[in-house]
Amino acid sequence: MAVRQKTASSKSEIRKGGSEIQPAKGKLGIMIPGMGAVATTFVAGVEAVRKGFARPIGSLTQMGTIRLGKRTDNNSPAIKNFVPLAKLSDLVFTGWDIFEDDMYTAASKAGVLERDLLQQVKPFLTSIKPRKAVFDRSYVRKLDGPNLKKGKNKMELAQQVREDIREFKKSSGADRLVTIWCGSTETFLQPTQAHKDVQSFEKAMMKNVAPSMIYCYASLMEGVPFANGAPNLTADLPAMLELSRKNEAPICGKDFKTGQTLMKTILAPGFKARLLGVSGWYSTNILGNRDGEVLDDPGSFKTKEESKLGVLEHILQPALYPELYKNIFHKVRINYYPPRGDNKEGWDNIDIFGWLGYPMQIKVDFLCRDSILAAPIVLDLVLFLDLAKRSSELSGLGIQEWLSFYFKSPMTIPGLYPEHDLFIQSMKLKNTLRHLRGEELITHLGLEYYD
C-alpha cells in the first residue's frame, strides 16, 4: 500500500512513487467567459449542492469512486477523498458576458432550471454580475449585446481581461484561479502563421484574433489554467501550448461532450469491439437555446460540424478495418427550433451489418437537456485543472490529454491522434489519478486471480 510522506521544505504531499501535489488551500476562483445557460446552470447547481437541497449527479469528482489494487481488495475510495481537490465550499465565481444580466436573471431567461430551485439560490446568483466582454460579431454573427469592452486593438482588450483577472483574485480572496470558456461557438477557423508562436500571435493581436483566444491568452499570461468548452480554435494553437508550458498553466479542450456525441462515444466502441460493420450514421438535432441560434449561422455550424464528424473516424479506424468502416456515410445536422429551448432532441439512424453482411438498424431518440449534461463537466474540469496546476508532474505539460473524457474533440500534441472511445478515456483519466498518487495502474489483465 502506498505511504504518505511529507517533504521537509513544504507542506505539499507526496506518496511513495507518486507526484508532488500542493495542497488545495484557500479559495478557488472560477472565471467564466459566457454567462449563459451552461454557466448559470453550473453555478446555480454548485450553490444548490452547497446548501444541501440537490445532488451533484453526473460529477465524477463529487460522486465517482476509483478502484485501488485487486478486485478482491474491495478498496474503492471516493475520488474526492483520493486526490486533494478543492472543496465546493471554497469555490468563488465571476464571468464575462455581452449582456448585462446578473446570473439569476440570465438563468431565468435560459429556462433550464425550475423557478423554485432558482428562488432558493437567488441571492447568491444575483450577486454575480458580468464583467464587460471581449466580443466581435465577425466571429459570432447571430449575437450582439451592449456589455462590451472597448480598445484600440485586441492586445489592449487582452490587457483589460488580465486586469479583470487580477482584480477578481484580489477582491474575492481567491488563492488560485481557473478559466473555462462557456461562450458561444465562433466561426470556423484554421491555424495560420499568426498562431505559430507567442511572438507571432501577439503581433496578430494588434489587428485581429478571435475573442475566445483573447481570454485564453490573458489567462495563460496570468498563469491561470484554461479549458475550452466550445469547438472554437482557441487553445489548440502552438502559441497557446508554448504559453501554457512556459507559465505552467494547464490547458484542455475542446467542446463539452454532452448529448448526441456522448451517445456516439458509447455506442461506436461497442460496434468496433464486436466487429460489427457500419454503413451509415445519420444524426440530426433540434434545439432552441442561444447555442441553437448561434449554430444557425453556417460559419459557426461548420466549427461544430468539424468537431462532431471526427468522432467516428477515430473510434472505428477505417484504415485498419476497411471492410467494416471504410465507406461509412456520416451526416450531422443541427436545426434551430426555438420552442424546444434548452431541451435538445437528437435523432440517430445507424445502419450496421453483421455476420455474412446481413443489414440491421439502430435508432436512437435522445431527449436530453444540454446544460444539465454540461454542468457537471464544467465542475469536474475546473477541479481537475486546479489539481493539474498543483501537480509537479502535470503543471508544465501543457495539454491535459487525460481530461479527453469530457470533450467531443480532445486536444493532443501535434501528430498524435485523439482518443475518442469513452471507456478508454475513462481508464486514462483514472489511471492518471492512480499514477499521481503512486498507486498501481489498473490494466484489467486479471491473470493474478488464477495463479
C-alpha positions in Angstrom: 0.0 0.0 0.0 1.2 3.5 -0.8 2.6 5.5 2.1 2.1 9.2 2.7 5.2 11.3 3.2 5.8 14.9 3.9 8.7 16.9 2.4 10.9 18.8 4.8 10.7 22.0 3.0 7.0 22.3 2.2 3.6 21.2 3.2 3.0 19.6 -0.2 2.1 15.9 -0.2 4.0 13.1 -1.9 3.0 9.5 -1.9 5.7 6.9 -2.4 6.2 6.6 -6.2 3.7 9.4 -6.8 3.9 13.1 -7.7 4.3 16.1 -5.5 0.9 17.9 -5.2 0.5 21.2 -3.5 -2.5 21.3 -1.1 -5.8 22.8 -2.1 -5.7 25.5 0.4 -7.9 28.6 0.3 -10.4 29.7 -2.3 -10.5 28.6 -5.9 -11.8 31.3 -8.3 -13.8 30.1 -11.3 -13.8 32.6 -14.2 -16.3 32.0 -17.0 -16.4 33.8 -20.4 -20.1 33.4 -21.4 -22.7 33.6 -18.6 -25.5 31.8 -20.5 -27.4 28.6 -19.9 -24.4 26.3 -19.2 -22.6 28.7 -16.9 -25.7 29.6 -14.9 -26.8 26.0 -14.6 -23.4 25.1 -13.3 -23.1 27.9 -10.7 -26.7 27.5 -9.5 -26.1 23.8 -9.2 -23.0 24.2 -7.1 -24.8 26.6 -4.8 -27.8 24.2 -4.5 -25.4 21.4 -3.6 -23.6 23.5 -1.1 -26.9 24.4 0.6 -27.8 20.7 0.7 -31.0 20.5 -1.3 -29.6 19.0 -4.5 -27.1 16.3 -5.5 -24.2 16.7 -7.9 -25.3 13.9 -10.2 -23.1 13.4 -13.2 -20.0 14.7 -11.5 -17.1 12.2 -11.3 -15.2 14.4 -8.8 -18.2 14.5 -6.4 -19.8 11.1 -6.8 -17.3 8.9 -8.5 -15.0 6.2 -7.0 -11.7 4.8 -8.0 -10.6 1.2 -7.6 -7.2 0.6 -6.0 -5.4 -2.7 -6.1 -7.1 -6.0 -6.9 -10.8 -6.6 -7.2 -10.6 -8.8 -4.1 -9.1 -5.9 -2.1 -12.5 -4.2 -2.1 -10.8 -0.8 -2.0 -12.6 1.9 -3.9 -12.4 5.3 -2.2 -14.3 8.3 -3.4 -12.2 10.3 -6.0 -12.6 13.5 -3.9 -11.0 11.7 -1.0 -8.3 10.0 -3.0 -6.8 13.2 -4.6 -6.6 16.6 -3.0 -9.4 18.5 -4.8 -10.8 21.9 -3.9 -14.0 21.7 -1.9 -17.2 23.1 -3.3 -17.4 25.4 -0.3 -14.2 27.1 -1.4 -15.4 28.0 -4.9 -16.0 31.6 -5.9 -17.2 32.8 -9.3 -17.0 35.6 -11.8 -17.6 35.9 -15.5 -17.9 38.0 -18.7 -20.9 38.4 -21.0 -22.1 40.7 -23.7 -25.4 41.0 -21.9 -25.8 42.9 -18.6 -27.9 40.3 -16.8 -26.8 39.0 -13.5 -26.6 35.2 -13.1 -30.1 35.0 -11.6 -31.7 36.9 -14.5 -29.6 35.0 -17.1 -30.6 31.7 -15.5 -34.3 32.7 -15.5 -34.1 33.6 -19.2 -32.3 30.4 -20.1 -35.2 28.4 -18.7 -33.1 25.4 -17.8 -33.8 25.2 -14.0 -37.1 25.3 -12.3 -38.3 28.5 -10.7 -38.4 27.0 -7.2 -34.8 26.0 -7.3 -33.7 29.3 -8.7 -35.5 31.2 -5.9 -33.6 29.2 -3.3 -30.3 30.4 -4.7 -31.4 33.8 -5.9 -29.4 36.0 -3.5 -26.2 34.2 -4.5 -26.8 34.3 -8.2 -27.9 37.9 -8.1 -24.6 38.9 -6.6 -22.7 37.6 -9.7 -22.8 40.3 -12.3 -21.0 40.0 -15.7 -17.9 42.0 -16.5 -17.7 43.7 -19.8 -16.9 41.2 -22.5 -14.5 41.0 -25.5 -16.7 40.4 -28.5 -16.5 40.6 -32.3 -19.6 39.9 -34.4 -17.4 38.7 -37.3 -16.8 35.6 -35.2 -20.4 35.1 -33.8 -22.8 36.6 -36.3 -26.1 35.8 -34.7 -25.5 37.6 -31.4 -24.9 41.2 -30.2 -25.0 42.9 -26.9 -24.3 46.2 -25.1 -21.8 45.0 -22.3 -18.6 45.2 -24.3 -15.0 46.3 -23.7 -13.5 48.9 -25.9 -9.9 49.2 -27.0 -7.7 50.3 -29.9 -6.8 46.7 -30.7 -7.1 43.1 -29.4 -3.9 43.4 -27.4 -5.4 46.3 -25.4 -8.5 44.2 -24.8 -6.4 41.3 -23.6 -4.7 43.7 -21.1 -8.2 44.6 -19.8 -9.0 41.0 -19.3 -5.8 40.5 -17.5 -6.7 43.4 -15.2 -10.1 41.7 -14.6 -8.3 38.5 -13.6 -6.0 40.3 -11.1 -8.9 42.3 -9.7 -11.1 39.3 -9.2 -8.3 37.4 -7.4 -7.8 40.3 -5.1 -11.5 41.2 -4.4 -12.6 37.5 -4.0 -9.6 36.5 -1.9 -9.0 33.6 -4.2 -5.7 31.8 -3.8 -5.9 30.0 -7.2 -7.9 30.6 -10.5 -9.2 28.6 -13.4 -10.9 29.9 -16.6 -13.4 27.9 -18.5 -15.0 29.0 -21.8 -18.7 28.6 -21.8 -19.4 31.1 -24.5 -20.9 30.6 -27.9 -19.4 28.7 -30.9 -17.3 31.0 -33.1 -17.0 30.8 -36.8 -14.7 28.1 -38.3 -11.0 29.0 -38.3 -7.9 27.1 -39.2 -4.4 27.7 -37.7 -2.2 30.2 -39.6 1.3 31.6 -39.3 -0.1 34.1 -36.9 -0.6 31.3 -34.4 2.7 29.5 -34.7 4.3 31.1 -31.6 3.7 33.7 -29.0 5.6 36.4 -30.7 3.6 36.0 -33.9 0.3 35.8 -32.0 1.0 39.0 -30.1 1.8 40.7 -33.4 -1.5 39.5 -34.8 -3.4 40.8 -31.8 -2.6 44.3 -32.9 -5.0 43.6 -35.7 -7.5 40.8 -35.2 -7.9 37.4 -33.5 -10.9 35.6 -32.2 -12.4 36.7 -28.8 -12.0 33.3 -27.2 -8.3 33.4 -28.0 -8.1 36.7 -26.1 -9.4 35.1 -22.9 -7.1 32.1 -23.3 -4.1 34.3 -23.9 -4.9 36.6 -21.0 -5.4 33.6 -18.6 -2.2 31.8 -19.6 -0.2 35.0 -19.3 -1.5 35.2 -15.7 -0.6 31.6 -15.1 -4.2 30.5 -15.0 -5.3 27.1 -16.4 -7.8 27.3 -19.3 -10.5 24.9 -20.6 -12.3 25.4 -23.8 -15.9 24.1 -23.7 -16.7 25.1 -27.3 -15.3 23.7 -30.7 -13.6 27.0 -31.4 -10.0 27.2 -32.5 -8.9 28.7 -29.1 -6.3 26.9 -27.0 -5.2 24.3 -29.6 -2.6 26.5 -31.1 1.2 26.3 -31.0 1.3 29.8 -29.4 -1.1 28.8 -26.6 0.8 25.5 -26.0 4.0 27.5 -25.7 2.5 29.9 -23.2 0.8 27.0 -21.2 4.1 25.2 -20.8 6.1 28.4 -20.1 3.8 29.6 -17.4 2.8 26.2 -16.0 -0.9 26.9 -16.8 -2.5 23.6 -18.0 -4.9 23.7 -20.9 -7.6 21.3 -22.2 -10.5 21.1 -24.7 -12.4 21.2 -26.8 -16.3 21.1 -27.0 -18.1 19.6 -24.0 -19.2 16.1 -24.7 -22.9 16.1 -23.8 -25.8 14.9 -26.0 -25.6 13.1 -29.3 -21.8 12.8 -29.4 -21.8 11.3 -25.9 -24.1 8.6 -27.3 -21.7 8.0 -30.2 -18.7 7.5 -28.0 -20.7 4.9 -26.0 -22.2 3.0 -29.0 -19.4 3.1 -31.5 -16.8 1.4 -29.3 -19.3 -1.4 -28.8 -19.7 -1.9 -32.6 -15.9 -1.9 -33.1 -15.4 -4.3 -30.1 -17.8 -6.8 -31.7 -16.5 -6.1 -35.2 -20.0 -5.1 -36.5 -19.8 -3.0 -39.7 -21.3 0.4 -40.0 -22.5 1.6 -43.4 -24.2 4.8 -42.3 -24.8 7.1 -39.3 -27.3 9.9 -39.8 -27.6 12.4 -36.9 -29.9 15.4 -36.6 -30.7 17.7 -33.7 -33.3 20.3 -32.8 -32.6 22.8 -30.1 -33.8 26.3 -29.3 -31.4 27.9 -26.9 -28.8 30.5 -27.6 -26.5 27.8 -28.8 -29.0 26.7 -31.4 -29.5 30.3 -32.5 -25.7 30.8 -32.9 -25.3 27.4 -34.8 -28.0 28.6 -37.3 -25.1 30.6 -38.8 -23.2 28.5 -41.4 -19.8 29.6 -40.1 -20.5 28.6 -36.5 -22.2 25.4 -37.6 -19.0 24.5 -39.6 -17.0 24.7 -36.4 -19.4 22.4 -34.6 -19.7 20.0 -37.5 -16.0 19.5 -37.7 -15.9 18.7 -34.0 -18.8 16.1 -34.3 -17.7 14.4 -37.5 -14.2 13.4 -36.3 -15.5 11.1 -33.5 -16.5 8.1 -35.6 -13.3 8.1 -37.8 -11.0 8.0 -34.8 -13.0 5.3 -32.9 -13.8 3.0 -35.8 -10.4 3.4 -37.5 -11.5 2.7 -41.1 -7.8 2.4 -42.3 -7.4 -0.6 -40.0 -10.9 -2.1 -40.7 -11.7 -1.1 -44.3 -14.2 -3.9 -44.8 -16.3 -2.7 -41.9 -15.9 1.1 -41.8 -14.2 2.5 -45.0 -17.4 3.5 -46.8 -19.4 4.8 -43.8 -21.8 7.7 -44.7 -21.7 10.0 -41.7 -24.0 13.1 -41.7 -24.7 15.6 -39.0 -27.4 18.2 -38.9 -28.4 20.8 -36.3 -31.7 22.7 -36.6 -32.7 25.8 -34.6 -36.1 25.3 -33.2 -37.0 27.9 -30.6 -39.9 26.1 -28.9 -37.6 23.4 -27.7 -35.4 25.7 -25.6 -32.5 24.0 -23.9 -34.2 20.6 -24.1 -32.4 19.3 -27.2 -33.6 16.3 -29.1 -31.1 14.2 -31.0 -32.1 11.5 -33.5 -29.7 8.9 -34.8 -30.3 6.4 -37.5 -27.5 3.8 -37.6 -27.2 1.3 -40.4 -25.0 -1.6 -39.3 -24.2 -5.1 -40.7 -23.2 -8.3 -39.2 -22.5 -12.0 -40.0 -22.3 -12.6 -43.7 -23.1 -8.9 -44.3 -26.7 -9.0 -43.2 -28.0 -5.5 -42.5 -29.5 -4.2 -39.3 -30.6 -0.8 -37.9 -30.5 1.0 -34.6 -32.5 4.2 -34.0 -31.8 6.4 -31.0 -34.0 9.3 -29.9 -32.2 11.2 -27.1 -34.4 13.9 -25.4 -31.6 15.5 -23.4 -31.0 18.7 -21.6 -27.8 20.1 -22.8 -26.9 22.4 -19.9 -27.9 19.7 -17.3 -25.3 17.4 -19.0 -22.7 20.1 -19.4 -22.8 21.5 -15.8 -21.1 18.5 -14.1 -18.5 18.5 -16.8 -17.7 22.1 -16.0 -17.4 21.3 -12.3 -15.1 18.3 -12.9 -12.9 20.2 -15.3 -12.2 23.2 -13.1 -11.4 20.9 -10.1 -9.1 18.7 -12.2 -7.4 21.6 -13.9 -6.7 23.1 -10.5 -5.3 19.7 -9.4 -3.1 19.7 -12.5 -1.8 23.1 -11.7 -0.8 22.0 -8.2 0.9 18.8 -9.5 4.6 19.0 -10.2 4.2 16.4 -13.0 1.3 17.9 -14.8 1.6 21.6 -14.5 4.3 22.1 -17.1 2.9 19.6 -19.7 0.6 22.0 -21.4 -2.2 19.9 -22.8 -4.0 17.7 -20.3 -5.0 14.8 -22.5 -6.2 12.7 -19.5 -9.2 15.0 -19.5 -10.3 13.9 -23.0 -13.2 12.1 -21.3 -15.1 15.4 -21.2 -14.7 16.6 -24.8 -16.0 15.9 -28.3 -12.7 16.9 -29.9 -9.9 16.2 -27.4 -6.7 18.2 -27.7 -3.4 16.4 -28.2 0.1 17.4 -29.1 0.6 17.8 -32.9 0.9 14.5 -34.7 -0.9 12.4 -32.1 -4.4 11.3 -32.9 -7.0 11.9 -30.2 -8.6 9.1 -28.3 -12.4 9.3 -28.5 -13.5 5.9 -27.0 -15.3 6.9 -23.8 -14.2 3.8 -22.0 -10.6 4.2 -22.9 -10.8 7.9 -21.9 -12.3 6.9 -18.5 -9.4 4.4 -17.9 -6.9 7.1 -19.0 -8.3 9.6 -16.5 -8.4 7.2 -13.5 -5.0 5.7 -14.3 -3.6 9.3 -14.3 -5.0 9.8 -10.8 -3.6 6.5 -9.7 -0.2 7.4 -11.2 -0.2 10.8 -9.4 -0.8 9.0 -6.1 1.8 6.3 -6.6 -0.8 3.5 -6.9 -0.6 0.5 -9.3 -2.3 1.2 -12.6 -5.3 -0.9 -13.5 -4.9 -2.9 -16.7 -7.8 -5.4 -16.2 -5.5 -8.3 -17.1 -6.7 -10.4 -14.2 -4.3 -13.4 -14.6 -3.2 -13.0 -11.0 -6.5 -14.2 -9.7 -5.9 -17.6 -11.3 -2.4 -18.3 -10.2 
